[in-house]
Every structure is written in structure tokens, then in C-alpha cells.
């Protein structure tokens, strides 16, 4: 009976290194090692440093101070011939972690640094392999100066640069190179800004000494676009709605008394929007943003609207003791402008002189007839003629009543002169309101479209 042989595992777990091997290797590497000496075997030979500044996220872009804050992995690779060993002599160890303060570093810093000091967030250990290759990936929060163009705020796109290089070594001592490809898979897309492009190139700065020395720097350019959801609902849309409400002031009747109340509310709202906008913009702007120009235009437009409303309110509530509409105002009232803004002029028909004369004559005759009838009734001898006097009196009364009825009928058809004067001023105020409404609406549409086309 045959017994099956036990299965042989295809792979065995790697045995941990002996602690004494790590200790012996660390002692061997640090013995007689001077971190202030450049790791080159030939004097005058530069140390080749590969710099890969990996962008993680846009932490903040401060418009007031024009500074960009980013989180980065600043990977640096170079070779130190003093840190080489034979893995067979140290238990097969091929790489080791060493404190960075015990090693020579190329002193890579951010040239356009806007912070008080430059330091790495996590910079304790570096990876060293047995061939002397060193890989150091510190986590750095970079705060750099970034000239901003806020003309199209909040629909702006900014292009910021970060100049990174060795602070103390020129290109004869440290040669800075870039990796073949820029890896962007670690970029966190979120927050207020969206990364559109991320590129890098080498630029050499020249100092003012004689002979001049050149210092290489890696220029990392990041193009970012602002996410406008917040600004659309908090700034852009309220500005457009307030501009529309400003035009609606001319549609409110003067009798309601709500024009100035609405205008005051809109004025306060514009002031609040200007204060909100001021919190995002620096004081040393070269060009005013489009949204700021549009807010200023609407603010001035509202002030002019309030002044025009006060003028038309004076016309509307002008009483009958004022003079009738004359001069160029009469031309506005009865000319082609009134028909253009769809306001029909009301004709004025005064009472004729003939009608007034007949009314006065009938009144005098009625008074004379009553006087005659009174004198006849006082005399006893005049009883025979009382009937004739009464008949004449009745005829005069009938005539006077007919005149009063005709006058009442005419008054229903003809407006009194005082009311016509007031009606003309009210009609003039309505025409001016219509003219200003259409004029300002046209100006507002043109300005809005021009600013939108500029965007």
C-alpha cells in the first residue's frame, strides 16, 4: 500500500533579517560618513538628482495675498557611492531605511516660497539600496506666490508656478533632472479648484557674482480652474435678479408708495454683495473683475433710478394749483414719443363761453321774476294779475331747470380744468416712466451681453 507524499509548498515565507545584520550594516554605513561632503568619487563631478514633485491636491488659493498652497510628494533620487555594500555579507539585505539628517541631501527648497519658513511635513527616513541609490519622498506643504488674473472672476482659470531647486549648489555641483513622465494619478480632484494641466521644465537662474553661476530649478506649472457652483448661487444669480428688480421699480404705481421702499431694499442688497465680493479680491488689482464692474454699474443704475423716480413722483402728485404742462414737456406729452411707449393722450374740452353766458342770463331772469312776484303779492289791488305772474314764474323755473340738466349732462362728458391739469402731469409722469424703463432695459441688456461675451 503506497502512501502519498506530502505536498511541497511552492514558496516559503521570507525569513526576517537578523537584527545583528541590520545593526552591523548601519554601523558600517555611518562609520566615517560625513553628511556635509558631496557623494562624488571625482572632484568637480556633479551629483545627478532626479526630482519628481508629485502634486496631491490644491489646498488653498488665497486671492487676498495671491498665494497658492498645495500638498506634494517631493520625491528625490540620487546616488551616494559611500553607501554601497555587499548583500551577501549582511544577511541578504538589499535596502535599508536611514534617518535623512544623517545623510547628504541636495538641499532642495521652494524658491518662490511665501511661508515664513520652508520645511517638510514628513521627512524622517530615506530608502538606501546596496548600490548606493537613495530615494527620499518627503511630504511637503508648499505655499508659493502666484500672480492672479481675476478679470473673469468667478469664471477664472489661473496658471501658477512653483520653482524648486537646490538652494546652495549650482549646476556644476548638482545636476537637476526630471523624470520621463509626469504622474498625475495621485492628484485629488475636489474642492474649489480643478486641476486642468500639470507640467514641468528645467530653468537655470544666474546670480550676480563674477563669474556668474547658474542654479538649476524645476519649474512646475499647474493650471487650475475655479469650480463656480458656490459663486453662481451666492454672487452671480443674485446680481442678475437684483438687476431685473431694479427695472421693475418703474412698473410700480406711484399711488402705492412702495417704489422707494423696494429701491432701498435693492440698494442694501447691492451693498451686501459688494462687501461679499470685497472679501475675495485683493486691493492691488491691476484690472477690475467683470463681476465687480457689473455690480458697480447696477449700483449706479439704481441710484439714477431712484433720482428719476423722485422726479416722476413730483410730476405725478403735482396739484391743480401748478401751471399746466408747457414747453418741451408738452411735446413729450402729445408728440410721437407718447405713442411710441403706448400711452394715449386724453383730449381737453373746456366749457364754451356761450354756455356760460346762457346760464348766467337764466339765473338773473329767475331772480327778477321772484322779485316781481313778491311785489305783486304785497299789493291788494293786484290780485287779478297774480295768476299771470305765477305762470311766468313757472315758465322761468322750467327754463332754469332745463339749463341745469344740460349743464349736468355736460359735466359728465367734460372734465373740469383743474382735474385735467393734474391728469396731464400724471400722464407725463407715466410717459417718462415708460421711456426710462425701456431705455434702462436696453442698456442693461447690452451691458449684460457685452460682459457675457467678454467672459
C-alpha positions, 0 to 999 in steps of 0.5 A: 500500500503506497502512501502519498507524499506530502505536498511541497509548498511552492514558496516559503515565507521570507525569513526576517533579517537578523537584527545583528545584520541590520545593526552591523550594516548601519554601523558600517554605513555611518562609520566615517560618513560625513553628511556635509561632503558631496557623494562624488568619487571625482572632484568637480563631478556633479551629483545627478538628482532626479526630482519628481514633485508629485502634486496631491491636491490644491489646498488653498488659493488665497486671492487676498495675498495671491498665494497658492498652497498645495500638498506634494510628494517631493520625491528625490533620487540620487546616488551616494557611492559611500553607501554601497555594500555587499548583500551577501555579507549582511544577511541578504539585505538589499535596502535599508531605511536611514534617518535623512539628517544623517545623510547628504541631501541636495538641499532642495527648497521652494524658491518662490516660497511665501511661508515664513519658513520652508520645511517638510511635513514628513521627512524622517527616513530615506530608502538606501539600496546596496548600490548606493541609490537613495530615494527620499519622498518627503511630504511637503506643504508648499505655499508659493506666490502666484500672480492672479488674473481675476478679470473673469472672476468667478469664471477664472482659470489661473496658471501658477508656478512653483520653482524648486531647486537646490538652494546652495549648489549650482549646476556644476555641483548638482545636476537637476533632472526630471523624470520621463513622465509626469504622474498625475494619478495621485492628484485629488480632484475636489474642492474649489479648484480643478486641476486642468494641466500639470507640467514641468521644465528645467530653468537655470537662474544666474546670480550676480557674482563674477563669474556668474553661476547658474542654479538649476530649478524645476519649474512646475506649472499647474493650471487650475480652474475655479469650480463656480457652483458656490459663486453662481448661487451666492454672487452671480444669480443674485446680481442678475435678479437684483438687476431685473428688480431694479427695472421693475421699480418703474412698473410700480404705481406711484399711488402705492408708495412702495417704489422707494421702499423696494429701491432701498431694499435693492440698494442694501442688497447691492451693498451686501454683495459688494462687501461679499465680493470685497472679501475675495479680491485683493486691493492691488488689482491691476484690472477690475473683475467683470463681476465687480464692474457689473455690480458697480454699474447696477449700483449706479443704475439704481441710484439714477433710478431712484433720482428719476423716480423722485422726479416722476413722483413730483410730476405725478402728485403735482396739484391743480394749483401748478401751471399746466404742462408747457414747453418741451414737456408738452411735446413729450406729452402729445408728440410721437414719443407718447405713442411710441411707449403706448400711452394715449393722450386724453383730449381737453374740452373746456366749457364754451363761453356761450354756455356760460353766458346762457346760464348766467342770463337764466339765473338773473331772469329767475331772480327778477321774476321772484322779485316781481312776484313778491311785489305783486303779492304785497299789493291788494289791488293786484290780485287779478294779475297774480295768476299771470305772474305765477305762470311766468314764474313757472315758465322761468323755473322750467327754463332754469331747470332745463339749463341745469340738466344740460349743464349736468349732462355736460359735466359728465362728458367734460372734465373740469380744468383743474382735474385735467391739469393734474391728469396731464402731469400724471400722464407725463409722469407715466410717459417718462416712466415708460421711456426710462424703463425701456431705455434702462432695459436696453442698456442693461441688456447690452451691458449684460451681453457685452460682459457675457461675451467678454467672459 
